[in-house]
Amino acid sequence: MRLIYILALMLLPTLAFSQEEEAFYIEFNDISLQDAIAEIEDIYDVLFSFKDDYIKGKRVSLSREKRTLSEVLSELQALTNLYYQLVEKRYIIVSVFGRTNIATETLDKVVVKSYIAKGIEKNSDGSYKLYPSRLGILPGLIEPDVLESIQLLPGVLSPNETATGFFVRGGYADQNRVLWDGINIYHKGHLFGMISPLNPNVASEISFINKGTHARYGERLSSVIDINSKTTISNDIRAELGVNGVNADAVLELPIVDDKLSLQASLRHSYTNVLETFTFDQLADKVFESTKISQNENGDNDFSFFDYNVKLNYTPNASNSIYLSIINIDNRLDYNSNESETNRDFNDILTIRNTGYGVGWNVIWNDKLRQSTKAFFSDYAFNYNFITSENDTQVSDFEKRNTIFDSGISTELNYKASEQFNYDLGYQYTLKDVAYAFINTTDLSFILDAEQQIVQTHSAYANIDYKNPKLFDLSLGLRSTYFQELDAVRFEPRLLIFKEVNERLKLQASGEIKNQIINEIDETVFSDLSLENRVWRLANGNNSPIINSKHASLGFIYAVGGISFDADVYYKRLENVSALSLGFLNPESIGFNIGDQNIFGADVFLKKQFDGFNSWISYSYNRARSQFNNLNNGNSFKSKSNITHAVSTALSYKLNGFQVALGWKWQTGRPFTIAEEGNDGIEFNDGVNTGQLPVYHRLDLSSTYSFKMSKQNKLRGKVGISVRNLYNRNNLISREYRGNNSLDDPVELIERFSIGITPNFMFRLYW
């Protein structure tokens, strides 16, 4: 059990520790305070709680000698001018001297620290916390990427090898909700999902929730990735510059008014329009595979991406804090080709943008009552044009659009009645305006397919937390939502039970009901470029109903002697899932079908730390089956998210500033629909998803080295190298069919393969 307090501070002259303490040899040679804390945690079996801003930039040195925990903390206090408070003989709260306002907040108990690496923790409520600034090395990654790191957790798989297109416990990728400072993010990632849309060097704290979800979270069925950039006031100028094999970025923290107002900003931009590295070529080969870009050697492809975010933090007094956050994610592609025989020119123009604005106000009314109020606006726009010109005169223009205007406001009251009881009560209002359109222009414009839908939602929720170490911890929540345009009400109860049997064994059970009104569908008109062939749409109460999910899980955690064993079994039932019946699969039923999905699975995780090494292995079992009245003769079949067995293992080592990690992934292939060559072309005679792709496996390597540029200043550096798919395995990751939903058009088989061997590098400067 771990009790975390976030406090703004205490002023006490001395620390009171137990008189009988074991002493260990310990030595620090000009290392960061963050690394020193990690070593202390391992040696003395304690857990620290701190804000990253308190320890950032601090370095410590201690000569080698035997010390008790009290002695170590006393020396750290003198070296760092920080206060270290020991709670329950194991939990250490780090705070700053000189603050007079004392505000404590009891957060979730951490049951497994350094879950797959330093900076990743598992809480008693089943959620994971990720801290990028503390994150240890992970195989294949040289930067602390949030979304890529999540994919290494049990039950999370990305069969298409994209940053955001991962399945959580058998749920589809569009069932994962990504929040940045309270702003909904819809962008799938740079380079069509291959690179995370979020700068990995900015976020300060991430919550990943795949079960036992708090009642404040709605909208999606599978998971929540709640990302909060830095909320503390910076009193020092800090900057970072970095470059890797695809892009360069800069991060800045700038104080404006001491202890009152500060700004943080970041900018990341690709340089592929100037220099195409081998890293980019490998990523591009995978992305543009089976498209005209890979098939036409005479084409000219101009591709670029950038993102930025700016955040103002304002703390007028000890009881109030306000933030303003802006984020922008942008991708652009301009592809030109020609046919010399017909003197025709073709131009594909594709832009994908997600801009978001968020504002928040947190107030402490008294020692027991707090309030958090937020408002956000998210603007997502997808635009694709395929322009055909003849003799320099435009003759046609095929256009595809997908837009989302998502806005909302919420407020939540938190009342801490006692050490045992904590109450949350909140209200949320959101408005979603979602549209897509496919327009073909020759002499006249005509709409091939279009839809627009607006849904306003009003949600009220309450959550009660009961904590009793002698009995159990209980979280009970209820969320009630009214979908105004659909005239529908949904109730979503949430339950989580945590029982600490003893110091080694913890038990956990959870159950929840969720509803979702926005999802992605395969487009009904296939574009010529064949990139991003999915569009967002809202529930309309007809062929796109509200999707419902019921999810229950049961598991335990056992930890002893540096070994942690985590096991969990779960069952999900999804109702009102939409599937597009393509004409070439079922000519008599072209359109949307409504059905159900049943998922049963188990996740197992084993970790061992020893002598600077960190090793772990995870196994996931997943059985996901779907059933639709008009597909497969009404019989159930494997869902496209069904990956029956998946194994992931890694070994990492750290020595001073050097880190290295090696990891291997293995999983059974995804299901696909078997097709045969017939007299009239490709025929489908065996039903949906009756075949299975070959086994997938991949070996990844990464290594980094951190160093100080000079003893006279704070300038530091970090270099790194990684290799994905080290033995260049050619994995077949999907087998799909492309057509135009017409019996007269041919059906084309599309096979996509995994990324080949892909080295990457990184160099960063900090000051």
HELIX and SHEET records of a PDB file:
HELIX    1   1 LEU A   33  TYR A   44  1                                  12    
HELIX    2   2 ASP A   52  ILE A   55  1                                   4    
HELIX    3   3 LEU A   69  THR A   80  1                                  12    
HELIX    4   4 PRO A  132  ARG A  134  5                                   3    
HELIX    5   5 VAL A  146  ILE A  150  1                                   5    
HELIX    6   6 ALA A  173  GLN A  175  5                                   3    
HELIX    7   7 HIS A  190  GLY A  193  1                                   4    
HELIX    8   8 PHE A  278  VAL A  287  1                                  10    
HELIX    9   9 LYS A  292  GLN A  295  1                                   4    
HELIX   10  10 ASN A  632  GLY A  634  5                                   3    
SHEET    1   A 2 PHE A  24  SER A  32  0                                        
SHEET    2   A 2 ARG A  59  ARG A  67 -1                                        
SHEET    1   B 3 LEU A  47  SER A  49  0                                        
SHEET    2   B 3 TYR A  91  VAL A  96  1                                        
SHEET    3   B 3 LEU A  82  VAL A  87 -1                                        
SHEET    1   C 7 VAL A 110  VAL A 112  0                                        
SHEET    2   C 7 ILE A 120  ASN A 123 -1                                        
SHEET    3   C 7 TYR A 128  LEU A 130 -1                                        
SHEET    4   C 7 GLU A 205  ILE A 209 -1                                        
SHEET    5   C 7 SER A 223  ASN A 228 -1                                        
SHEET    6   C 7 ASN A 176  TRP A 180  1                                        
SHEET    7   C 7 ILE A 183  ILE A 185 -1                                        
SHEET    1   D 2 VAL A 156  LEU A 157  0                                        
SHEET    2   D 2 PHE A 167  VAL A 168 -1                                        
SHEET    1   E23 PHE A 637  LYS A 638  0                                        
SHEET    2   E23 PHE A 613  PHE A 628 -1                                        
SHEET    3   E23 GLY A 591  PHE A 610 -1                                        
SHEET    4   E23 ILE A 563  SER A 581 -1                                        
SHEET    5   E23 ILE A 547  VAL A 560 -1                                        
SHEET    6   E23 LEU A 505  GLN A 516 -1                                        
SHEET    7   E23 ALA A 488  GLU A 500 -1                                        
SHEET    8   E23 ASP A 473  PHE A 483 -1                                        
SHEET    9   E23 SER A 445  LYS A 467 -1                                        
SHEET   10   E23 PHE A 421  THR A 441 -1                                        
SHEET   11   E23 THR A 393  LYS A 416 -1                                        
SHEET   12   E23 LEU A 369  GLU A 390 -1                                        
SHEET   13   E23 ARG A 344  ILE A 364 -1                                        
SHEET   14   E23 ASN A 320  GLU A 339 -1                                        
SHEET   15   E23 ASP A 300  ASN A 317 -1                                        
SHEET   16   E23 LEU A 261  SER A 270 -1                                        
SHEET   17   E23 ASN A 247  VAL A 257 -1                                        
SHEET   18   E23 ARG A 238  ASN A 244 -1                                        
SHEET   19   E23 THR A 758  TYR A 766 -1                                        
SHEET   20   E23 ARG A 716  ARG A 724 -1                                        
SHEET   21   E23 TYR A 696  LYS A 708 -1                                        
SHEET   22   E23 PHE A 658  GLN A 667 -1                                        
SHEET   23   E23 HIS A 645  LEU A 655 -1                                        
SHEET    1   F 2 ILE A 518  ASP A 522  0                                        
SHEET    2   F 2 ARG A 534  LEU A 538 -1                                        
SHEET    1   G 2 PRO A 671  PHE A 672  0                                        
SHEET    2   G 2 GLY A 691  GLN A 692 -1                                        
SHEET    1   H 2 GLU A 676  GLY A 678  0                                        
SHEET    2   H 2 GLY A 681  GLU A 683 -1                                        
SHEET    1   I 2 LEU A 732  ARG A 738  0                                        
SHEET    2   I 2 GLU A 748  PHE A 753 -1                                        
END                                                                             
